[in-house]
Structure formats: C-alpha cells, structure tokens
Amino acid sequence: MDIWDADKLVLFIAFVVPGFISLKTYALLQPTDIKDTSQQLIDAVAYSCINYSLMLAPIYAVEQSTLKLCYPALYVAFYVVVLLIAPICWAWGFLWLRKTQLFQRSIVHPTGKPWDFVFSQRIRYWVIATLADGRQVAGRYDRRSFASSTPAPEQIYLEEAWVLSEGGGFERPREGTAGIIILAKEIVTLELFKVEEQEELQDEQQQEQQG
C-alpha cells in the first residue's frame, strides 16, 4: 500500500493532520506526557473526527452553495480554516474550559503538577530551597530565570544566588553571581516569597536607565 497515492494522501491529510495540529497545539499550551506513536495516531484521527463534527454545519453550507464555482479562492481558504485554523482554536478553547472553575467541579485541572502550575504563571519570586542534606540555597526567580516543565524532569534556574542572613532573610547577592541551577531531586522543600511592588518598580527603572 503506497501512502503517496492521491486518494490515500487526501485521506491522510483529512483524518490525521487536523487532529495532529490539535494535539501539538495543546502540548505547546499545556505540558503533557509524551505518548507513543501509535497512540498519537489514534488520538489524531479521533480529534480530526471531532473537528469535522464541530464544523459540519459550515461545511454542509459551503458544499451546498456555489462558492466553489464562483469564488474558488474563498473555497480553498475555507478548507484551510477547517484543516489548519479550527483545530488550533478547539485545542485552545478546550484548555481554557478545563481551567475554569465550572469544569473543575467535574474534571481535574489540566496541569498535573504543582511545579508546572506555579512556574507557568511567570510570577517573580524570592526562593529558598532546602536540600536533602539540610543546606539552604536562596536566590531570585525573575525574568531571566527558568523552570522546566513536564515531561522534562524538574529543574530550576535562579538568575541570582543570594546569601541568607542568620535570621533567614535575604541579605545580599553572592559576589559575581550568574545564577544557580537546582535539581528537584535534591530539593526537600521550595519556599517562595513574592517580590514586592516597590522592588519591581525599582528594577524596571534600572532596566530603563540601562537601556
């Protein structure tokens, strides 16, 4: 069986591509575990069928009209929307619905781990990590910091490493700090403190002066 035969290629595009686009869009918007190829293919076909069921009314209307004969460019543009644009919209809309309070009454939140939930919000924090050996590592999680997301193992990069005072407060940045990377397997607890608005304003002013 040659997949590159015209008929088979059309079927492949029609029943795999829209679902594949939905899957990839959802994965970009929401970290997910990687599935094997066979499972992804089944999911892609299923989501393609859902896409066509949602687009059934406009497809029927277009096919019953004279759009194909009178405005072939618009006809092609319509099916570009059906095959490429609509699947992106369904994935985004479904994820948005899953995050609403109404849907969370009956289905679980799409984010599987607190780590992903917290750091996906891109909020600035002062961080104190207590390691398995009892040591504490402190730093600043800010615009140039980074935290991994599912399915990658949890790691966090703090753009500034800080020295803690005897009382446990943030005393000063470590000399010459270029940040610190912490592996989650070494962490017992991760304590987060919000960056105060006054500190944020001062940082923005400094960046403007440097710019």
N, C-alpha and C positions, 0 to 999 in steps of 0.2 A: 504493500500500500504506500503510495507516494503522497506525502502530505502537501507537496508543492503542486499537485493537480489543482486546477482552478476551483472546482467545486469544493474540494476539501479545504483549500486555503480560505475560501469565503466562510465556511462553517467554523473553521478555527478562529478567524477574526471575530465572527459574530458571537460565538459562545464561550470564548476564552478571554479575549482582550478586555472587554468591559469589566468582567469580574476581577481580572488581574490588576487593572488600574484601581479598582475599589480597594483591593487588598493592600496594594502598595501605598495608596493614599492614607489609608487607616494606619498602616505601620509607621508612616512618616509622622503622622499627627499624634499617635499613641504608641509607645514602646510595646512590642508584643514578642512572645517566644517564636523562634523560627521553626516552622513546620517542614516536614519532608516534602519532596517534590510532588509525590502522588496525592498527598492530602491537599496541597496548594492547588493542584489542578482540579480536584473535585470541588473545592471551595470556589474557585474562579468560575466554573461552569454554573454552580448554584447561584452565585451573585449576579452573573450575566442574565440568568433567567429572571431573577428578581428585578433587575434593571429594566428588562423588556416588559414585565408585568406592570411596573410603575409608569412606563412610557407608552403603554398600549393605546390609550385614548389618542394622544397626539400622533402616533404612528398610523393608526387607522384613519384619522382625519387627513393626514398628508397623502396617504395612498389612495384615498377616495377623491382627492382633489386633482386639479390639473397642474399642480406645482411642478411635477417632473417634466411636463412638456413645455410649459410656459416660462418657468424660471428654474432651469436646471442647476444653476449655481446655488440658489437658495435650497433646492432639494438636497444637494450634496452637503451644504452647510448644516442642514437639519440632522442628517445622519452622522456628521462629525460630532454634533452635540450629543446624540444618542449614544455613540460608541465611546467618546472620549471625555466629554464635559459632564454629562449626567452622572456617570459612576463616581467622579470626584465629589460632586455635590451630595450624593447619597451617603458616601463614607463620612464626609464632614458633618452632615446633618444627623446621622446615626450616633456619632461620637458625642455631638452636642446634647442630644436627647439623653444619652446614657449618663451624662454628668449632671442632669437636672435632678432636683430633689424629688420630683414626682416619679421619675423612673427608678430612682434608687430605693423606693419603697418596695419594689418587687424584683429588681435585678441588682446585681452587685456593681460597684463602681468599676469603670474600665481600667483604672490604674491598680495594678496588683500589689505594689509595694509602697510603703510609706516613703522610702528613699526617693522613688520616682515622683510621687505626689508632691513632696516638699520641694525638691530641686527643679522640677519642671516649671514652677512658678517664677523662677529667676528673681527671687527676693534676695536682698543683700543681708548678710548675717555676720556677726561675730561668732566664731566657732571654737568650742573646747572639746577636743576628742580625748577620751580616757581610753588608753590602750590596755591590752591584756596583761602587760607586765606592770600596770599601775601608773605608768608615766602619763602625763597630760601634755597634749600638743595643742597649741592655740594659734589662731590665725583669722584672717579676714576673707570671707567669701563675697566677692564683688563682681563687677562687670567682666573682668578678665579671668575670673575663676571658672572652674568647670567641674561638673559631676557627671559620672557615667549614667547610662540608663539601660533598662532591660533590652536585650538579653545579655549585655556585657556585664561582667562582674562589677560590683560596686567599688568605685574609686572616686576620690575627690581631690581636686587641686585647689588649694587656697593660695591666692596670689601674693599674700603677705603672711609670713610667720611672725608671731608675736611672743614676747616674754611675759609670763604671768607674774604678778606680784605675790607676795606671801599671803595676802588675803584672797587670792584667786581672781583678781581683776586684771584687765589688760593694761600692762604697764607701758610698753613701747615696742615698736617693730624691732626685730632682730637686725643687727648690723648687716648691711649688704643683702638683705633678704630678696630672693627672687621667687618666693613662694615655697610651698611644700605639698607633696603628693602623699595621701594617706590611703592605704588599702583597707577596705571594710573588714576583711578577715582579722585585722589587728585591732579593730575597734570594739570596745565593750559598750560604751555609750557615746553619743554625739549630742552635745548641748549647744543650742542655738540661741543667740541673742539678737534682737532686731537692731539695725543701725538707725540711730536717732535721726529725725528730720534735719536737725541742725548740722549734724555731721555730713549728711548727704548734700546739703546746700553748700557747705564749705568745700567739699570735694568737687562739686560741679563748678564752683567759682575758680578753683585751682586749675581745673582742666581747661576752662575758657581762657585763663591767663596764659597757660602753656601753649594753647592753640594759637 
